[in-house]
């Protein structure tokens, strides 16, 4: 319409030009009204959905105050040492859905949501391993959980458990790294990822990601709970902040020293599994990843390594039996069962 109005003005058809511009104002005004109405409807849809989900899917664990904000801790089972489960860069206690019930058969086990994820409140502190290890320590103490702990970290969670072991060495009975992120790993934060996370953050209050099914998912038994957890704006703000801090966090972990003789079990994905698509660089990347996993063995004089045959990065979902067995070995050794 702008082009038509311009042509009419250039050819001296001024009445036509004015009519087109007048119509254009009406169209623009109608579009603004439409956007405002849709935003209001979306915000109402989001608010009703959140209220409904809070009633249907309350946090299974306890919300513990950590100096003005609350973290969610979910524990089950009895016996020691207590197993603490920490997920990857973005996730929740649900990442251990297939692992935690099996561990609860022979030990006390706790999964939790880091600040800003799952049912936990956003944390005002930097998303660095040193900070998150301190938050976890405070959470366990205020929840009444007693050491020693077997720390289990998947992917990015490996940074947190390694930092915890160095800060609170006397509380740690052993470590299991599940395809853990390595401080020498490259994890660039591209502009497309930044744009996507910001888009999700700013549209979530208006229900767009929920309506388009861009958030949630997972197996049928937990899909509704994941939707309740992930279709909220602060999840994506937290993910943005944590991803942006990855390099600084890696530097913190790189400076950590040896674990001495602390039991360490490294579980890594299968580098020989079939790639999901034709990718000539797949094998090269996987062999590099395997070398990084093997470097973790140098952290302790009491370290072992298991490759989860057939599994990709999410070993605790594809091969929970391998993860459970690695944890069981440390628990049995420490408890004398």
URBEL-V721499 format. One record per residue. N is the residue number from 0. SS is DSSP state (H for helix, E for strand, L for the rest). PSI is psi in whole degrees, 0 to 359 (* if undefined). OMEGA is omega in whole degrees, -180 to 180 (999 if undefined). Layout:
<<N | SS | PSI | OMEGA> <N | SS | PSI | OMEGA>>
This chain:
<<0 | L | 324 | 176> <1 | H | 318 | 179> <2 | H | 317 | -180> <3 | H | 320 | 179> <4 | H | 320 | 179> <5 | H | 318 | 178> <6 | H | 319 | 180> <7 | H | 321 | 180> <8 | H | 319 | -179> <9 | H | 325 | -178> <10 | L | 13 | 175> <11 | L | 20 | 173> <12 | L | 72 | -171> <13 | H | 324 | 179> <14 | H | 319 | 178> <15 | H | 317 | -179> <16 | H | 314 | 180> <17 | H | 322 | 180> <18 | H | 319 | -180> <19 | H | 317 | 179> <20 | H | 323 | 178> <21 | H | 317 | 178> <22 | H | 324 | 180> <23 | H | 323 | 178> <24 | H | 320 | 178> <25 | H | 318 | 180> <26 | H | 316 | 180> <27 | H | 317 | 178> <28 | H | 319 | 179> <29 | H | 322 | 179> <30 | H | 320 | 178> <31 | H | 315 | 179> <32 | H | 318 | -180> <33 | H | 315 | -180> <34 | H | 317 | -180> <35 | H | 316 | 180> <36 | H | 315 | -180> <37 | H | 323 | 177> <38 | H | 319 | 179> <39 | H | 317 | 178> <40 | H | 317 | 179> <41 | H | 319 | 179> <42 | H | 321 | 177> <43 | H | 317 | 178> <44 | H | 317 | 179> <45 | H | 316 | -179> <46 | H | 317 | 179> <47 | H | 319 | -180> <48 | H | 317 | -180> <49 | H | 317 | 179> <50 | H | 317 | 180> <51 | H | 316 | -178> <52 | H | 324 | 178> <53 | H | 330 | 178> <54 | H | 321 | -176> <55 | H | 327 | -173> <56 | L | 69 | 177> <57 | L | 157 | 177> <58 | L | 132 | -178> <59 | L | 339 | -179> <60 | L | 208 | -180> <61 | E | 148 | 175> <62 | E | 117 | -173> <63 | E | 129 | -179> <64 | E | 129 | 178> <65 | L | 78 | 177> <66 | L | 49 | 174> <67 | L | 351 | 173> <68 | L | 157 | -171> <69 | E | 141 | 175> <70 | E | 144 | -177> <71 | E | 127 | 179> <72 | E | 127 | -178> <73 | E | 113 | -176> <74 | E | 150 | 178> <75 | E | 164 | 178> <76 | L | 174 | -180> <77 | L | 160 | 178> <78 | L | 159 | -177> <79 | L | 169 | -4> <80 | L | 154 | -178> <81 | E | 135 | -180> <82 | E | 129 | 180> <83 | E | 125 | -175> <84 | E | 127 | 180> <85 | E | 125 | -175> <86 | L | 187 | -176> <87 | L | 202 | -173> <88 | L | 311 | 177> <89 | L | 128 | -177> <90 | L | 205 | 180> <91 | L | 183 | 177> <92 | H | 336 | -179> <93 | H | 342 | 177> <94 | H | 339 | -178> <95 | H | 23 | -175> <96 | L | 322 | -178> <97 | L | 347 | -176> <98 | L | 314 | -173> <99 | H | 315 | 180> <100 | H | 327 | 180> <101 | H | 321 | 179> <102 | H | 324 | -178> <103 | L | 345 | 178> <104 | L | 339 | -178> <105 | L | 358 | -179> <106 | L | 162 | 170> <107 | L | 135 | -178> <108 | E | 137 | -179> <109 | E | 129 | 167> <110 | E | 160 | -178> <111 | E | 168 | 177> <112 | E | 123 | 175> <113 | L | 161 | -178> <114 | L | 127 | 178> <115 | L | 353 | 179> <116 | L | 162 | 176> <117 | L | 229 | -180> <118 | L | 4 | -179> <119 | L | 150 | 174> <120 | L | 153 | 173> <121 | L | 142 | 178> <122 | L | 140 | 178> <123 | L | 357 | -174> <124 | L | 160 | 179> <125 | L | 147 | -178> <126 | L | 68 | -178> <127 | L | 151 | 180> <128 | H | 321 | -180> <129 | H | 320 | 180> <130 | H | 315 | -176> <131 | H | 330 | 174> <132 | H | 320 | 178> <133 | H | 320 | 178> <134 | H | 318 | 179> <135 | H | 319 | 179> <136 | H | 315 | 179> <137 | H | 318 | 179> <138 | H | 311 | -178> <139 | H | 319 | -179> <140 | H | 315 | -177> <141 | H | 337 | 177> <142 | H | 352 | 178> <143 | L | 14 | 177> <144 | L | 137 | -173> <145 | L | 138 | 172> <146 | L | 168 | 9> <147 | L | 160 | -178> <148 | E | 146 | 165> <149 | E | 114 | -176> <150 | E | 130 | -180> <151 | E | 120 | -178> <152 | E | 126 | 175> <153 | E | 134 | 174> <154 | L | 239 | -179> <155 | L | 333 | 179> <156 | H | 341 | 177> <157 | H | 326 | 177> <158 | H | 315 | -176> <159 | H | 315 | -176> <160 | H | 325 | 176> <161 | H | 319 | 177> <162 | H | 319 | 179> <163 | H | 316 | -178> <164 | H | 328 | 180> <165 | H | 326 | -180> <166 | H | 323 | -173> <167 | L | 57 | -173> <168 | H | 322 | -176> <169 | H | 347 | -179> <170 | H | 354 | -169> <171 | E | 127 | 179> <172 | E | 343 | -180> <173 | E | 167 | -177> <174 | E | 140 | 170> <175 | E | 121 | 176> <176 | E | 122 | -177> <177 | E | 99 | -176> <178 | L | 51 | -172> <179 | L | 146 | 173> <180 | L | 139 | -180> <181 | L | 141 | -179> <182 | L | 340 | 178> <183 | L | 3 | 178> <184 | L | 140 | 174> <185 | L | 130 | -178> <186 | L | 70 | -175> <187 | L | 146 | 179> <188 | L | 89 | -174> <189 | L | 159 | -178> <190 | H | 328 | 179> <191 | H | 321 | 178> <192 | H | 319 | 178> <193 | H | 315 | -179> <194 | H | 318 | -179> <195 | H | 314 | -179> <196 | H | 320 | 178> <197 | H | 321 | 178> <198 | H | 317 | 178> <199 | H | 319 | -179> <200 | H | 315 | -173> <201 | H | 343 | 178> <202 | H | 342 | -180> <203 | H | 319 | 179> <204 | L | 342 | 180> <205 | L | 10 | 172> <206 | L | 5 | -176> <207 | H | 310 | 179> <208 | H | 323 | 179> <209 | H | 314 | -178> <210 | H | 322 | -178> <211 | L | 0 | -179> <212 | L | 40 | 176> <213 | L | 349 | -179> <214 | L | 157 | -179> <215 | L | 222 | -179> <216 | L | 198 | -178> <217 | L | 185 | -179> <218 | L | 153 | -174> <219 | H | 324 | -175> <220 | H | 338 | -179> <221 | H | 358 | -177> <222 | H | 316 | 179> <223 | H | 324 | -180> <224 | H | 320 | 178> <225 | H | 324 | 176> <226 | H | 316 | 179> <227 | H | 325 | -177> <228 | H | 313 | -168> <229 | H | 348 | -179> <230 | L | 47 | 179> <231 | L | 143 | -170> <232 | H | 320 | -172> <233 | H | 339 | 176> <234 | H | 316 | -176> <235 | H | 331 | 172> <236 | H | 318 | 178> <237 | H | 316 | 180> <238 | H | 319 | 177> <239 | H | 311 | -178> <240 | H | 320 | -178> <241 | H | 320 | 178> <242 | H | 317 | -180> <243 | H | 333 | -178> <244 | L | 6 | -174> <245 | H | 314 | -177> <246 | H | 317 | 179> <247 | H | 321 | 178> <248 | H | 320 | 178> <249 | H | 321 | 178> <250 | H | 321 | 178> <251 | H | 314 | -177> <252 | H | 325 | -179> <253 | H | 332 | -178> <254 | L | 352 | -180> <255 | L | 149 | -179> <256 | L | 200 | -177> <257 | L | 154 | 175> <258 | L | 3 | -178> <259 | L | 233 | -179> <260 | L | 18 | 180> <261 | L | 129 | 178> <262 | L | 129 | -178> <263 | E | 125 | 177> <264 | E | 120 | 180> <265 | E | 120 | 175> <266 | E | 123 | -178> <267 | E | 161 | -179> <268 | E | 168 | -176> <269 | L | 112 | -179> <270 | L | 345 | -178> <271 | L | 8 | 177> <272 | L | 157 | -179> <273 | L | 131 | 178> <274 | L | 152 | -179> <275 | L | 341 | 178> <276 | L | 167 | 179> <277 | L | 112 | -177> <278 | L | 106 | -177> <279 | L | 339 | -179> <280 | L | 0 | -176> <281 | H | 309 | -175> <282 | H | 319 | -180> <283 | H | 314 | 180> <284 | H | 319 | -177> <285 | H | 322 | 178> <286 | H | 324 | 176> <287 | H | 317 | 179> <288 | H | 319 | 180> <289 | H | 320 | 178> <290 | H | 321 | 177> <291 | H | 320 | 178> <292 | H | 320 | -180> <293 | H | 333 | 177> <294 | H | 333 | 177> <295 | H | 332 | -178> <296 | H | 338 | -180> <297 | H | 349 | -178> <298 | H | 337 | -176> <299 | L | 147 | 175> <300 | L | 357 | -180> <301 | L | 60 | -173> <302 | E | 144 | 175> <303 | E | 162 | -175> <304 | E | 134 | 176> <305 | E | 133 | 173> <306 | E | 125 | -180> <307 | E | 96 | -175> <308 | L | 130 | 176> <309 | L | 355 | -175> <310 | L | 147 | 169> <311 | L | 208 | -173> <312 | L | 321 | -177> <313 | L | 71 | -175> <314 | H | 323 | -176> <315 | H | 345 | 176> <316 | H | 318 | -178> <317 | H | 322 | -179> <318 | L | 64 | 180> <319 | H | 333 | -180> <320 | H | 323 | 180> <321 | H | 317 | 180> <322 | H | 315 | -179> <323 | H | 319 | -179> <324 | H | 321 | 178> <325 | H | 319 | 178> <326 | H | 317 | -178> <327 | H | 319 | -178> <328 | H | 318 | 179> <329 | H | 317 | -179> <330 | H | 314 | -179> <331 | H | 318 | -179> <332 | H | 322 | -177> <333 | H | 330 | -177> <334 | H | 344 | 180> <335 | L | 21 | 180> <336 | L | * | 999>>
